[in-house]
Amino acid sequence: MPAFRYSGKTAPGNVRRGVLEAGDRAAALAKLADDGCFPTVLEEIPPARGAESAPFSASELGAFTRGLADLLDAGLALPQALKTVERQAASPRLAGITADLRGRVEGGMSLAAALSAQGKHFSDVYIGMVRAGETGAHLSDALTRLADMADQDEELAARVKTALAYPLLVLATGGATVLFLVLYVVPKLAGVFEDMGQSLPLVTRILVVLSRGARSGAGLFALAGGLVAVGLTWRAGRMDWARLGRWLARGPWVRDLARDAGLARFARTLSVLLAGGIPLLEALRAAADVGGDSALRGRADEARRRVAQGQGLADGFAAAGFPAEMVHRVAVGEEGRRLIPALEKVATALERRRDRSLKVFVALLEPMLILGVGGVIAAIVLGMLLPIFQLSSFIG
């Protein structure tokens, strides 16, 4: 929502300055009139520079949030805490955004409104938690919970990277070997066979055609262009990881892993939002967007609709098709008025199952990659050996 900086006179003649959020200039004027303020200056605050760039990584967001929470716990005022975080920022981008936040807060804007002006840098869940913390006067607690979530995201990302390091090494090594064979070895042997005037088997002829296509100017240009495009997309942060994740999640082994990961993140986010004082319906709406799965989002929306009709959360989960174990634990938590601890236990159980599924997936992926890459290399070698075998049998 746009923000406006204003200066005006109140009924007693006092001058008031500040910042407010409104849908447009007319709505801002109406708000000020309702408050008894007659503005002499009203200007829209432009969005922060770089507001449309990629969001922060989990490590950047965790460091920023944890540092701000610790400084507020130490008794610093919010503008002073933001100034300190700005000085300690690990990157120019983070320092610039923190400076913009500080300027908006010093101008009278709430931290949640200042975060909203930063575009995609901060999620709706993050902004909602901060808004609830400011409303309930426990901003540092809300920031601490958000920092814990960011740390968990960073830990999961590190675990996934570690698990996939060896399979990716196998894939890279195998790919380099295949390129060496196709671009160097196959053309050399093909030239020898052609000089001998020997008819080549079908497999060998296919390899020769592929090799010539790859070595041609068009093939090399396409390969180089593809690598440059991938590199630039990666560096600019525009890689569509969400779409890639949805495509991979269709696989038979990845499906269960993606489902458990999405449910765990949904339950963890919901518990954090409720602990931060956000109402259940609003928390369900915000948590529905963090699972990364359209099916999960649909189930969460259905549960939210049923809760809005007066049903309990467990009944809403059951009607929406959530797992029976999750429904049972939530029902027990509702009966004992311990819904937040129940959701935390659900998230912990799902995270453990997710980690076990990840280990199984990696254990299956490694031999599959080795067999796949080895099969391709074996096919290339066989295609090169077949003419030699034919020549040997002809001589014999």
PyMOL commands that set and color helices and strands:
alter all, ss='L'
color gray80, all
select helices_A, chain A and resi 25-34+58-73+78-87+92-106+111-116+119-121+124-135+139-195+202-215+217-236+241-248+252-275+280-287+294-308+313-320+324-335+339-395
alter helices_A, ss='H'
color red, helices_A
select strands_A, chain A and resi 3-10+15-21+37-45
alter strands_A, ss='S'
color yellow, strands_A
deselect
rebuild
show_as cartoon
